[in-house]
Amino acid sequence: MSEAPAIRVEAATKLFRRQAPGRHFRTLKSALLEGSLVGRATEEETITALRDVSFEVARGEAFGIVGSNGSGKSTLLKLLAGILRPTRGRVLVDGRVAALIELGAGFHPEISGRENVFINGALLGLSRREIERRYKQIVDFSGLADFMEEPVKNYSSGMYVRLGFAVAIHTDPEILLVDEVLAVGDESFAHRCLRRIEELLAAGRTVLFVSHSLALVEGLCDRVAWLEGGTLRAVGEPRRVVDAYRQAVAEAESAEHQRSKAEREAAAAAPAEAAAPAEVLRWGSGAAEITAVRLLDEAGAERYHFASGEAVTIEISAVAREPLSDFVFGVAIATPRGVECWGTNTDLEGYEPGSFSGPATVRVRCPALRLGAGEYQLDVAVHARSGSPYDYRRKLVAFTITTPRAGVGVYAPEREWRFAGEVVWRRRPET
């Protein structure tokens, strides 16, 4: 007989009542008498955070959840943690749970970090004696030894995360629920947390992990669920599910890009007095103007979702508002957090300017764009050789890259592994 799952979610639905303007209930009795229960509310009076979600998580499994903001990820974790109850359906969790799903949850702001450790530990099922035995380990892991007597209201958001995670993982949880709050901590602490999560998994514990870092989800998790609009879109092997999610995001971004393009064209055709304010991420003298930028695949089709190593062409449409003999076209790629991945321009590549006196199209073809999996943004500029900008546009185009194999970072080189000596590895079959 197979072992019972650590987590079972059966057709879970969670509704929240939409608060009518100016309607407030003074007491629970008044709320009940006036029919404020979600079960009695009409569809127009409710918000559906989750709808008929079903899945299982095996013991010892690392299970990831991805999805856009507002997709229902945090609501689902609160159901699993017992903070919320489903409106319909069932949520069954078998094992001691430690949850880090909300910044500062369970902390009292007016008392010290030390006192909060004991209160949090008690809430998570530890006796005072057990907390005393583990107190030094908790403090050492958090790195907050100098601040334990300070009221936590004086802590930064990163310090909240440090202390909360340190307490949670030292309660010997059978099931650990981790939300995006880890993104608040510094990089060193995040690495320490991930090592601890890997230790828990090696010990047979269950981890449910929510993150916007898709590369991290791919590298850490055994299976992944994709939530969108409160419904479960897919559950399965990480690469397959994450790639499907990235594709959907890219398609949405492409549609948004097209809408923005149409709006810009409409604004350009409108009378001057009706023109929209200038873009914040744009500057220059206006002697030349970038009118459109597209990403093209090898077949010449416009796309904003590519596999790493695919050929990508950056097409720039521009117009000179006055005759120019001193001009440079440049492109640069960065992550949404501002990490510069690559950039070049016609001057660096050895192209001498001739003349530019009207509309023009410039294309930069990358035969194999070997970026790592993730989201990227494109900067485009036309400027004088001195650097003085005619038209500089930042974060003009967003696009997405996927990779066939898991990895982290912004570069995805071709690679192969070889083994010698007393070591044997077997490749998992491709799915």
C-alpha positions as a printed Julia matrix, in Angstrom:
431×3 Matrix{Float64}:
   0.0    0.0     0.0
   1.45   3.35   -1.05
   2.21   6.0     1.54
  -0.45   8.66    2.03
   0.46  12.06    0.57
   1.69  14.85    2.83
  -0.76  17.28    1.19
  -4.03  16.6    -0.59
  -6.13  19.39   -2.08
  -9.54  18.31   -3.36
 -11.6   20.73   -5.48
 -10.67  23.61   -3.18
 -12.5   26.86   -3.83
 -12.01  30.07   -1.87
 -14.38  33.0    -2.17
 -14.04  36.41   -0.57
 -16.95  38.78   -0.18
 -16.58  42.04   -2.04
 -17.1   44.86    0.46
 -19.81  47.23   -0.69
 -18.88  50.92   -0.41
 -20.05  52.39    2.87
 -21.15  49.01    4.25
 -19.57  48.07    7.56
 -20.56  45.59   10.23
 -20.04  46.48   13.88
 -20.35  42.91   15.17
 -20.24  39.34   13.91
 -23.95  39.04   14.81
 -24.87  41.97   12.57
 -22.83  40.47    9.73
 -24.64  37.16   10.06
 -28.08  38.73   10.33
 -27.53  40.91    7.3
 -26.45  37.99    5.13
 -22.77  38.74    4.7
 -21.73  35.1     4.6
 -19.9   34.27    1.38
 -22.16  31.31    0.84
 -25.17  33.62    0.6
 -23.56  36.27   -1.57
 -24.25  36.54   -5.27
 -21.51  36.03   -7.84
 -21.29  39.79   -8.3
 -20.68  40.2    -4.55
 -17.75  37.78   -4.34
 -14.17  37.47   -5.54
 -13.0   33.98   -6.46
  -9.42  33.58   -5.3
  -9.32  29.81   -6.04
 -11.67  27.65   -8.09
 -11.8   23.81   -7.93
  -8.05  23.33   -7.34
  -6.93  19.71   -6.87
  -3.46  18.16   -6.49
  -1.35  16.02   -4.17
   2.15  16.45   -2.77
   4.05  13.3    -1.84
   6.11  13.02    1.34
   9.66  14.21    0.81
   8.72  16.06   -2.37
   9.81  19.58   -3.31
   6.71  21.08   -4.88
   6.75  24.49   -6.55
   3.92  26.88   -7.36
   4.25  29.55  -10.07
   1.85  32.12  -11.41
   1.4   35.82  -11.9
   0.48  38.24   -9.12
  -3.11  37.69   -8.07
  -3.23  34.12   -9.38
  -4.11  32.63   -5.97
  -0.69  31.38   -4.81
  -0.69  33.09   -1.4
  -4.33  32.18   -0.78
  -3.5   28.54   -1.45
  -0.6   28.62    1.01
  -2.84  30.15    3.67
  -5.3   27.3     3.17
  -2.47  24.79    3.6
  -1.22  26.59    6.71
  -4.71  26.61    8.26
  -4.91  30.41    8.29
  -7.91  30.24    5.95
 -10.51  27.56    5.32
 -11.81  26.68    1.87
 -15.31  27.85    0.94
 -15.82  24.52   -0.81
 -13.71  21.42   -1.18
 -11.09  19.98    1.19
  -7.48  20.7     2.12
  -5.75  17.87    4.01
  -2.26  18.34    5.48
  -0.65  15.4     7.3
   2.34  16.46    9.4
   3.73  19.29   11.48
   3.71  22.45    9.38
   6.06  25.42    9.54
   4.97  28.28    7.32
   6.82  31.37    6.19
   4.16  32.92    4.04
   3.74  36.49    5.23
   6.34  39.02    6.31
   6.3   39.41   10.1
   3.39  37.0    10.61
   3.21  35.89   14.25
   5.6   38.59   15.48
   4.56  41.11   18.12
   6.15  44.44   17.16
   6.45  45.81   20.68
   8.52  43.0    22.2
  12.06  41.87   21.55
  13.34  39.44   18.98
  14.26  37.02   21.74
  10.74  37.04   23.2
   9.26  36.61   19.73
  11.41  33.53   19.17
   9.83  31.87   22.19
   6.31  32.93   21.23
   6.74  31.8    17.6
   8.31  28.54   18.65
   5.39  27.84   21.0
   2.9   28.61   18.21
   4.74  26.09   16.01
   4.44  23.37   18.66
   7.74  23.53   20.58
   7.98  23.48   24.36
   9.93  26.18   26.16
  12.67  23.67   26.96
  12.96  22.74   23.25
  13.18  26.41   22.27
  15.87  27.04   24.89
  17.91  24.15   23.46
  17.64  25.53   19.93
  17.81  29.25   20.73
  21.51  29.67   19.9
  21.11  27.8    16.61
  18.18  30.05   15.67
  20.1   33.23   16.5
  23.26  32.06   14.71
  21.29  31.16   11.6
  19.48  34.5    11.55
  22.68  36.51   12.01
  20.82  38.86   14.38
  22.71  38.26   17.63
  23.25  42.01   18.12
  19.55  42.78   17.73
  17.74  40.09   19.72
  16.91  42.44   22.61
  15.53  45.1    20.25
  11.75  45.4    19.66
  11.01  43.86   16.29
   9.16  47.02   15.23
  12.66  48.43   14.71
  13.62  45.57   12.34
  13.93  45.99    8.61
  11.9   43.73    6.31
  15.01  41.63    5.7
  15.52  41.16    9.45
  11.9   40.02    9.81
  12.52  37.36    7.16
  15.79  36.25    8.77
  14.2   35.7    12.16
  10.99  34.17   10.85
  12.79  31.67    8.64
  15.33  30.82   11.34
  12.54  29.95   13.78
  10.49  28.02   11.22
  13.27  25.71   10.06
  14.45  24.91   13.59
  11.07  23.49   14.62
  11.81  20.21   12.8
   8.86  20.68   10.45
   7.57  17.72    8.48
   6.11  20.15    5.95
   7.66  23.57    5.18
   5.63  26.22    3.33
   7.76  29.03    1.88
   6.34  32.05    0.08
   8.09  34.75   -1.95
   9.14  36.51    1.27
  12.64  35.02    0.82
  13.17  37.56   -1.94
  13.27  40.27    0.74
  16.45  38.91    2.36
  20.01  39.53    1.13
  21.7   37.11   -1.28
  23.96  35.47    1.32
  21.03  34.7     3.6
  18.95  33.43    0.67
  21.72  30.94   -0.19
  21.83  29.82    3.46
  18.06  29.26    3.41
  18.24  27.25    0.2
  20.98  25.04    1.65
  18.77  24.44    4.69
  15.8   23.6     2.46
  17.97  21.09    0.58
  18.98  19.54    3.94
  15.32  19.19    4.92
  14.54  17.51    1.59
  17.48  15.14    2.02
  16.02  14.2     5.42
  12.7   13.29    3.78
  10.76  16.43    4.68
   8.2   18.01    2.36
   8.67  21.53    0.99
   6.09  23.6    -0.86
   7.8   26.55   -2.49
   6.28  29.67   -4.08
   8.58  31.95   -6.04
   8.74  34.28   -9.05
  12.3   33.02   -9.65
  11.52  30.44  -12.32
  15.13  29.26  -12.58
  15.11  28.57   -8.83
  11.82  26.67   -9.07
  13.19  24.56  -11.93
  16.39  23.78  -10.07
  14.86  23.0    -6.67
  11.49  21.35   -7.27
  10.47  17.82   -8.25
   7.12  18.99   -9.61
   5.5   22.36  -10.26
   1.93  23.63  -10.31
   0.89  26.65  -12.37
  -1.95  28.77  -11.04
  -3.6   31.44  -13.13
  -6.72  33.4   -12.26
  -7.41  31.07   -9.34
  -7.48  27.93  -11.5
  -4.91  25.19  -11.88
  -3.49  25.37  -15.4
  -0.92  22.57  -15.17
   0.9   20.23  -12.76
   3.96  18.21  -13.65
   7.65  18.13  -14.5
   9.24  21.53  -13.73
  10.7   22.34  -17.14
   7.47  21.5   -18.98
   5.23  23.52  -16.66
   7.6   26.48  -16.33
   8.09  26.67  -20.1
   4.31  26.66  -20.6
   4.0   29.45  -18.05
   6.79  31.46  -19.71
   5.11  30.99  -23.09
   1.83  32.35  -21.71
   3.62  35.31  -20.13
   5.46  36.02  -23.39
   2.23  35.88  -25.39
   0.57  38.28  -22.95
   3.57  40.62  -23.14
   3.53  40.43  -26.93
  -0.16  41.33  -26.98
   0.5   44.21  -24.59
   3.38  45.34  -26.78
   1.09  45.39  -29.8
  -1.54  47.37  -27.89
   1.08  49.87  -26.74
   2.4   50.16  -30.27
  -1.08  50.89  -31.59
  -1.64  53.48  -28.85
   1.67  55.19  -29.66
   0.81  55.29  -33.35
  -2.62  56.71  -32.56
  -1.07  59.33  -30.26
   1.45  60.3   -32.94
  -1.36  60.8   -35.45
  -3.46  62.91  -33.04
  -3.29  66.73  -32.95
  -0.36  68.13  -31.0
  -2.54  69.44  -28.17
  -3.87  65.95  -27.54
  -0.45  64.27  -27.43
   0.42  62.24  -24.34
   3.24  63.37  -22.02
   6.75  62.25  -22.95
   7.85  58.84  -21.67
   9.82  58.88  -18.47
  12.32  56.35  -19.8
  13.15  58.35  -22.9
  15.42  61.31  -23.54
  17.43  63.02  -26.29
  17.6   66.08  -28.54
  15.07  64.75  -31.06
  17.38  65.18  -34.05
  16.6   61.52  -34.74
  13.67  59.49  -33.45
  13.23  55.77  -32.87
   9.73  55.02  -34.15
   9.49  51.25  -33.62
  11.48  48.26  -32.39
  10.61  44.61  -33.08
  12.15  41.24  -32.32
  12.11  38.8   -35.24
  12.77  35.08  -35.47
  14.68  33.35  -38.26
  11.55  33.26  -40.43
  11.05  37.0   -40.01
   8.0   36.65  -37.74
   7.62  39.03  -34.82
   8.1   37.19  -31.5
   8.95  37.98  -27.88
   9.55  34.44  -26.58
  12.65  32.51  -27.65
  14.58  29.42  -26.68
  18.18  30.06  -25.66
  20.46  29.69  -28.69
  17.82  30.71  -31.23
  18.59  33.32  -33.84
  17.09  36.71  -32.92
  17.01  39.86  -35.02
  16.48  43.27  -33.43
  14.79  45.54  -35.95
  14.94  49.3   -35.33
  12.84  51.77  -37.31
  14.03  55.36  -37.04
  13.76  58.7   -38.78
  16.18  61.63  -38.93
  14.41  64.93  -38.32
  17.4   66.76  -39.84
  20.32  65.57  -42.01
  22.93  63.78  -39.84
  26.5   62.72  -40.6
  27.37  61.86  -36.99
  25.22  59.04  -35.7
  25.49  55.71  -33.88
  22.83  53.02  -33.35
  23.08  50.99  -30.16
  21.27  48.16  -28.39
  21.58  46.69  -24.89
  19.92  43.84  -22.99
  19.36  43.85  -19.22
  17.31  41.95  -16.64
  14.28  43.64  -15.05
  16.48  44.24  -11.98
  18.97  46.21  -14.07
  21.74  43.62  -14.53
  23.42  44.47  -17.85
  23.76  41.31  -19.94
  25.06  42.59  -23.27
  25.3   45.75  -25.32
  26.92  47.06  -28.47
  26.63  49.79  -31.07
  27.62  50.49  -34.66
  30.68  52.5   -33.58
  32.05  49.69  -31.39
  31.46  47.26  -34.26
  33.52  49.41  -36.66
  30.77  51.01  -38.77
  31.6   54.55  -39.92
  28.57  56.86  -40.23
  27.77  58.21  -43.67
  24.47  60.06  -43.98
  21.09  59.77  -42.28
  18.38  62.08  -43.56
  14.99  60.4   -43.39
  13.34  57.09  -42.47
  15.64  54.12  -41.99
  15.58  50.52  -40.78
  18.51  49.0   -38.87
  18.7   45.29  -38.06
  21.04  43.52  -35.66
  21.04  39.72  -36.1
  22.27  37.46  -33.31
  22.71  33.98  -34.87
  22.56  32.32  -31.43
  21.37  34.41  -28.48
  22.61  32.28  -25.56
  20.92  33.96  -22.64
  19.85  32.03  -19.55
  16.19  31.4   -18.84
  14.31  34.44  -17.62
  12.8   37.77  -18.51
  14.81  40.52  -20.25
  14.4   44.09  -21.43
  15.86  45.86  -24.43
  17.34  49.39  -24.52
  17.73  51.09  -27.91
  19.45  54.36  -28.77
  20.62  56.56  -31.61
  23.24  59.13  -30.59
  26.29  61.08  -31.69
  29.74  59.46  -31.51
  30.42  61.66  -28.48
  27.53  59.92  -26.71
  25.15  62.86  -26.89
  21.71  61.23  -27.38
  19.33  61.98  -30.18
  16.81  59.42  -28.88
  17.53  57.03  -26.02
  14.8   54.6   -24.96
  15.16  52.3   -21.94
  13.14  49.16  -21.25
  11.46  49.58  -24.6
  10.84  45.89  -25.34
  10.33  42.98  -22.93
  11.03  39.4   -23.98
  11.49  35.94  -22.47
  14.09  33.2   -22.89
  13.68  29.51  -22.03
  16.37  26.84  -21.81
  16.09  23.09  -22.39
  18.1   22.4   -19.24
  17.9   23.92  -15.8
  20.48  26.48  -14.73
  20.91  29.91  -13.21
  22.42  33.16  -14.47
  22.11  35.22  -17.62
  24.39  33.16  -19.87
  23.66  29.65  -21.19
  26.74  28.23  -22.97
  26.81  24.94  -24.79
  28.13  22.33  -22.36
  28.51  18.64  -21.69
  29.41  16.64  -18.57
  32.0   13.87  -18.54
  32.82  11.53  -15.67
  35.84   9.4   -14.87
  36.91   7.27  -11.94
  34.6    5.66   -9.41
  31.49   7.64  -10.24
  28.44   6.7   -12.28
  25.65   8.99  -13.37
  22.6    8.27  -15.48
  20.65  10.9   -17.4
  16.94  11.08  -16.7
  14.91  10.45  -19.85
  13.83  13.59  -21.67
  10.18  14.5   -21.2
